[in-house]
Amino acid sequence: MAMDCQMNSKPFILWFITVGLCLTSYCMSSRLMAFLVLPLWDDVAQPVGFNSSHVSLLQTFNSTHATLLQTNENIWRKNRDKYFDSWFTKGKKATLHPQADKDGAILDFAIIGFAKCGTTEMMAKLSKFAAMPLSDICTPVHQTVYYAYKNWPKQYDHNGTKILKGTKCPRAIDPDVSQFSTFLPRTKLIIGIRHPVLMYQSFWKMFARNQEAAFNPYDHTKIYGKTLCLGLCLGRARYHLYLAALGKTPLDTEERKFLAPGDYDGGKNLINKNISNPIFLYDITQISEKESSKLEIDLIWNDLAKFLQLPDKEKMTVSRESQNNDRTPKYHVDICDEKNDDLRALIMPYGYEMSIWLCDYLLVHVADDNNFIIPDPDRFCKIIRGYSKDPCGRLIRSDNGTYILGSTKV
């Protein structure tokens, strides 16, 4: 018995030594000490006789672990601007060094996709924590970092209280996403999606508010070019291609059947970019007051706050940011009009592919990946399954995969 007790006490000795070292790192305010010592806890085997009192100790330690990481992150964020020059090469055309943020995040987040998928709402929320303009800034990361440290604090943080650095460019997911992985792999990427037909409708209405001449969507249905179109085109409905190119799934032959195999850049031709940045993916329905309860919405904002290690999570849930555009469209837009059945028939096969690939491939492979967060994944998948259905209720999917007029919904 004495020998058993002595043997079982060894792991506890290691735990208490680890706790002591962690507290030391806290007092020393050392990022390196905290990140080297704290993971040792995960490698300690649970001793024989592990009981509820030990669970309480473990919970306390985990809480201390999180607090230490948050504290060290905040210390880095408050002091990192002094290292600004070391991140760049010398000369008139200075650029960031590869992996410039190896010592700590330089740009905390970037909202990189997709247009008309809640990115403005995200920007408005996060601007409470980050000095950033309420507009799209689609510049190379080198220039964006310069703005974030040299320009934006003077313009958008007069009190010097905003601790994050961030930006928004809803089309940066293609082709510019690789620049984050190359120069700023610690930058956390935020991506929003929605039913492709509803995205198209929203984008089209924006055109109707801004343009005198009516937009003809049938002039923009050809899939071509190496990047996302600047305006509205059918290519914007292919979220799954840009998400798959991040390299978070195996991209085997079977999987590629659901990645626009008929398009020149889809299927077997899709290129894996192997993006290493942490990613947060959501559907706009999850943050919509019309389609989600307050509890469901708060869950998303809390998960985002945790993802970004925000010091004050309450600011994320206090109120919804109003981004309603009260400008009257200059011409009528309704993608559900009978005359637009053919347009939706072009979009819907992509929606069907997404309903399969997102739930059956992406979700499965990132389920245990702490660097790829999909909040409330069960509800997310339920929403995504709806991408296979025509939101106007007029088209159904035929046996050959095309969408045709039908009397019932899919």
C-alpha positions in Angstrom: 0.0 0.0 0.0 2.8 2.4 0.9 4.6 1.6 -2.3 1.4 2.1 -4.4 0.8 5.4 -2.7 4.3 6.5 -3.4 4.1 5.5 -7.0 0.8 7.2 -7.5 2.1 10.5 -6.0 4.8 10.9 -8.7 2.5 12.4 -11.3 1.1 14.8 -8.8 4.6 16.0 -8.0 5.2 16.7 -11.7 1.8 18.5 -11.8 2.7 20.8 -8.9 6.2 21.5 -10.4 4.5 22.4 -13.6 2.0 24.7 -11.9 4.9 26.3 -10.0 6.8 26.9 -13.3 3.7 28.3 -14.9 3.2 30.8 -12.0 6.8 31.7 -12.4 6.3 32.4 -16.1 3.2 34.5 -15.2 5.2 36.6 -12.8 8.1 37.0 -15.3 5.5 37.9 -18.0 7.5 35.6 -20.4 5.6 34.4 -23.5 8.3 31.8 -24.1 8.1 30.3 -20.6 4.4 30.0 -20.8 4.2 28.3 -24.2 7.1 25.9 -23.4 6.0 24.8 -19.9 2.2 24.7 -20.1 1.9 22.0 -22.8 3.8 19.6 -20.5 0.5 19.1 -18.5 -1.0 17.4 -21.5 1.7 14.7 -21.5 1.2 13.7 -17.9 -0.7 10.5 -17.5 -3.6 10.4 -15.1 -2.6 8.4 -12.0 -4.4 5.4 -10.6 -7.2 6.5 -8.4 -8.0 9.7 -10.3 -11.2 11.0 -8.7 -13.5 14.0 -8.5 -11.1 16.0 -6.4 -8.4 15.6 -9.0 -10.9 16.7 -11.7 -11.4 19.9 -9.7 -7.7 20.4 -9.6 -7.5 19.8 -13.3 -10.2 22.3 -14.1 -8.5 24.9 -11.9 -5.2 24.2 -13.8 -6.9 24.4 -17.2 -8.4 27.8 -16.2 -5.0 29.0 -15.0 -3.5 27.7 -18.3 -6.0 29.7 -20.3 -5.5 32.8 -18.2 -1.7 32.6 -18.5 -2.0 32.3 -22.3 -4.4 35.2 -22.5 -2.2 37.3 -20.2 0.9 36.6 -22.3 -1.0 37.3 -25.5 -2.2 40.6 -24.2 1.4 41.5 -23.1 2.6 40.8 -26.6 -0.2 42.8 -28.2 0.5 45.8 -26.1 4.3 45.8 -26.8 4.6 44.4 -30.3 4.7 47.7 -32.1 8.2 48.3 -30.9 9.3 45.4 -33.1 7.7 46.8 -36.3 11.0 47.5 -38.1 12.3 44.0 -37.5 9.4 42.5 -39.4 10.4 44.1 -42.7 13.3 43.9 -45.1 15.5 46.9 -45.6 15.3 49.3 -48.6 12.8 51.5 -50.4 10.6 48.5 -51.4 10.6 46.9 -48.0 8.4 43.8 -47.6 7.7 41.5 -44.7 10.1 38.7 -44.0 8.7 35.2 -44.6 7.0 34.1 -41.3 7.5 37.6 -40.0 5.2 36.8 -37.1 7.2 33.8 -35.7 7.5 35.6 -32.3 3.8 36.5 -32.1 0.9 37.6 -34.2 1.4 40.8 -36.1 -2.0 40.9 -37.7 -4.5 39.2 -35.4 -7.3 38.6 -38.0 -8.3 39.1 -41.6 -11.8 38.8 -42.9 -11.1 37.3 -46.3 -14.5 36.0 -47.6 -17.0 36.0 -49.0 -18.7 39.1 -50.2 -22.4 39.5 -49.1 -21.9 36.8 -46.5 -21.9 38.9 -43.3 -18.4 40.3 -43.6 -19.5 43.8 -42.9 -21.3 42.6 -39.7 -18.0 40.9 -38.7 -16.0 44.0 -39.4 -18.4 46.2 -37.3 -18.1 43.9 -34.4 -14.4 43.5 -34.5 -13.8 47.2 -35.0 -14.6 47.5 -31.3 -11.3 45.8 -30.6 -9.2 46.7 -33.6 -8.3 50.1 -35.1 -9.5 49.6 -38.7 -11.7 51.4 -41.3 -15.2 50.2 -41.9 -14.4 49.4 -45.5 -12.6 46.8 -47.6 -8.8 47.2 -47.7 -7.6 44.9 -50.4 -3.9 45.6 -50.4 -0.8 43.3 -50.2 -0.2 42.2 -46.6 3.0 44.2 -46.4 1.0 47.4 -47.0 -1.9 46.3 -44.8 0.5 45.8 -41.8 1.9 49.3 -42.4 -1.6 50.8 -42.3 -2.6 48.8 -39.2 0.4 50.1 -37.2 1.2 53.5 -38.7 -2.1 54.9 -40.0 -5.2 53.3 -38.6 -4.4 53.8 -34.8 -4.3 57.6 -35.4 -7.6 57.5 -37.3 -9.7 54.9 -35.5 -8.3 54.6 -32.0 -7.9 58.0 -30.5 -8.0 56.7 -26.9 -5.4 53.9 -27.6 -7.7 51.2 -26.1 -8.1 48.9 -29.1 -5.7 46.0 -28.7 -6.2 44.0 -31.9 -4.9 44.5 -35.4 -7.1 43.4 -38.2 -8.4 44.0 -41.7 -11.2 43.1 -44.1 -11.0 42.1 -47.8 -13.8 39.7 -48.8 -12.0 38.6 -52.0 -8.6 38.0 -50.4 -9.4 34.3 -50.2 -8.5 34.1 -53.9 -5.7 34.4 -55.0 -4.2 36.4 -52.1 -4.7 33.9 -49.3 -1.3 32.4 -49.8 0.4 35.6 -48.8 -0.9 35.1 -45.3 0.5 31.7 -45.0 3.9 32.9 -46.3 4.3 36.1 -44.4 1.8 36.0 -41.6 0.9 32.4 -40.7 -0.3 33.4 -37.2 -3.0 35.7 -38.7 -6.4 34.1 -38.1 -8.7 34.0 -41.1 -12.4 34.6 -40.9 -14.6 33.3 -43.7 -18.4 33.6 -44.1 -20.6 31.8 -46.6 -24.3 31.6 -47.5 -26.6 29.9 -49.9 -25.2 30.8 -53.3 -28.5 31.9 -54.8 -29.1 34.3 -51.8 -25.6 35.6 -52.2 -26.2 36.3 -55.8 -29.5 38.1 -55.0 -27.8 40.3 -52.4 -24.9 41.2 -54.7 -27.4 41.9 -57.5 -29.4 44.3 -55.2 -26.2 46.1 -54.3 -25.6 46.7 -58.0 -29.2 47.9 -58.3 -28.5 50.5 -55.6 -25.2 51.7 -57.2 -25.8 51.5 -60.9 -28.2 53.3 -63.2 -28.0 50.7 -65.9 -29.7 47.4 -65.3 -27.3 44.5 -64.7 -27.7 41.5 -67.0 -26.5 38.4 -65.1 -26.5 36.3 -68.2 -23.6 38.3 -69.5 -21.5 37.0 -66.6 -22.0 33.3 -66.5 -18.8 32.1 -68.1 -16.2 30.6 -65.7 -12.8 31.9 -66.7 -9.8 33.8 -65.4 -7.4 33.0 -62.6 -9.0 35.1 -59.8 -12.4 36.0 -58.5 -14.2 38.5 -60.7 -14.2 42.1 -59.4 -18.0 42.4 -59.9 -20.8 39.8 -59.9 -20.3 36.6 -61.8 -21.3 33.0 -61.6 -17.8 32.1 -60.4 -18.5 33.8 -57.0 -21.0 31.0 -56.3 -18.2 28.4 -56.0 -17.2 28.8 -52.3 -16.3 25.2 -52.0 -13.4 25.5 -54.5 -11.8 28.3 -52.6 -12.3 26.6 -49.3 -11.0 23.3 -50.6 -7.9 25.0 -51.9 -7.0 25.8 -48.3 -5.8 22.2 -48.1 -7.7 21.0 -45.0 -9.0 17.8 -46.6 -7.3 14.9 -48.5 -8.6 16.1 -51.9 -8.7 12.5 -53.2 -10.4 11.5 -56.4 -13.8 10.8 -54.9 -13.8 14.2 -53.1 -12.9 16.1 -56.2 -16.2 14.9 -57.8 -17.9 17.5 -55.6 -15.6 20.3 -56.4 -16.9 21.6 -59.8 -15.3 18.9 -61.8 -16.7 20.4 -65.0 -14.9 23.8 -64.5 -11.5 24.4 -65.8 -10.1 25.0 -62.3 -12.2 22.5 -60.4 -12.2 18.7 -59.9 -8.8 17.2 -60.7 -7.4 20.7 -61.6 -8.0 22.2 -58.2 -4.7 23.3 -56.7 -4.0 22.7 -53.0 -2.5 25.8 -51.5 -1.8 24.2 -48.1 -2.7 27.2 -46.0 -1.4 27.0 -42.4 -3.4 29.9 -40.8 -6.1 29.2 -38.2 -9.5 29.5 -39.8 -13.0 30.4 -38.5 -15.9 29.5 -40.8 -19.5 30.4 -40.4 -22.8 30.7 -42.4 -24.5 34.1 -42.4 -27.7 32.4 -41.1 -25.9 31.8 -37.8 -25.6 35.5 -37.1 -28.9 36.6 -38.6 -31.5 37.9 -36.1 -34.3 36.9 -38.5 -33.2 33.2 -38.7 -31.4 32.6 -35.4 -32.2 33.0 -31.7 -30.2 35.3 -29.5 -28.7 32.3 -27.8 -27.6 30.9 -31.1 -26.1 34.2 -32.2 -24.3 34.7 -28.9 -22.8 31.3 -29.3 -21.2 32.3 -32.5 -19.8 35.6 -31.1 -18.5 33.8 -28.0 -16.8 31.2 -30.2 -15.2 34.0 -32.3 -14.1 35.8 -29.1 -12.4 32.6 -27.9 -10.9 32.0 -31.3 -9.3 35.5 -31.3 -8.5 35.4 -27.5 -10.3 38.7 -26.9 -9.9 40.2 -23.4 -13.5 41.4 -23.1 -15.9 39.0 -24.7 -19.0 40.8 -23.5 -18.5 43.5 -26.2 -19.2 40.8 -28.8 -22.7 40.1 -27.7 -24.1 43.4 -26.3 -25.9 44.4 -29.5 -26.1 43.7 -33.2 -24.5 46.2 -35.5 -26.9 47.8 -37.9 -25.6 47.7 -41.4 -28.9 48.1 -43.3 -28.6 50.0 -46.5 -31.6 52.3 -46.9 -30.8 53.3 -50.5 -33.6 52.4 -52.9 -32.6 50.1 -55.8 -32.7 51.9 -59.1 -34.4 48.9 -60.7 -36.4 45.8 -59.6 -34.4 42.8 -58.6 -35.9 39.4 -57.6 -33.9 36.3 -58.4 -37.0 34.2 -57.8 -38.8 35.8 -60.7 -39.8 33.2 -63.3 -37.4 34.9 -65.8 -34.5 34.0 -63.6 -35.2 30.3 -63.4 -32.4 29.6 -65.9 -30.0 31.7 -63.8 -30.7 29.8 -60.7 -30.4 26.5 -62.6 -26.8 27.5 -63.3 -26.1 28.3 -59.6 -27.8 25.4 -57.9 -25.4 22.6 -59.0 -22.7 24.4 -57.0 -25.1 24.6 -54.0 -25.7 20.9 -54.2 -21.9 20.2 -54.4 -21.4 22.4 -51.3 -24.1 20.6 -49.4 -22.1 17.4 -49.8 -18.5 18.6 -49.6 -18.9 20.9 -46.6 -20.7 18.3 -44.5 -19.2 15.0 -45.6 -15.6 16.1 -46.2 -14.6 19.4 -44.6 -16.5 19.0 -41.4 -15.3 15.4 -40.9 -11.7 16.3 -41.4 -11.5 19.4 -39.2 -13.7 18.0 -36.4 -10.7 17.7 -34.1 -8.6 20.5 -35.6 -8.2 23.3 -33.1 -7.0 25.6 -35.9 -10.2 25.2 -37.9 -13.2 26.4 -36.0 -16.8 25.9 -37.3 -19.1 27.1 -34.5 -22.2 25.0 -33.7 -21.2 22.4 -36.4 -24.4 20.4 -36.2 -26.6 23.4 -37.0 -24.0 24.6 -39.5 -24.3 21.3 -41.4 -28.1 21.5 -41.2 -28.0 24.9 -42.8 -25.5 23.8 -45.4 -27.7 20.8 -46.4 -30.2 23.4 -47.5 -27.9 24.6 -50.2 -29.1 21.7 -52.3 -32.6 23.2 -52.4 -33.8 26.1 -54.6 -34.7 28.8 -52.1 -37.4 30.0 -54.5 -39.1 26.5 -54.4 -39.4 26.3 -58.2 -36.5 24.1 -59.3 -35.7 20.5 -58.4 -32.6 18.4 -59.0 -32.9 15.8 -61.8 -31.3 12.4 -62.0 -28.5 13.8 -64.2 -27.6 16.6 -61.7 -29.2 19.5 -63.5 -31.9 21.7 -61.9 -35.3 21.8 -63.7 -38.8 23.1 -63.1 -40.7 20.9 -60.7 -43.9 21.0 -58.6 -42.1 20.2 -55.3 -39.0 21.3 -53.5 -36.0 19.1 -53.4 
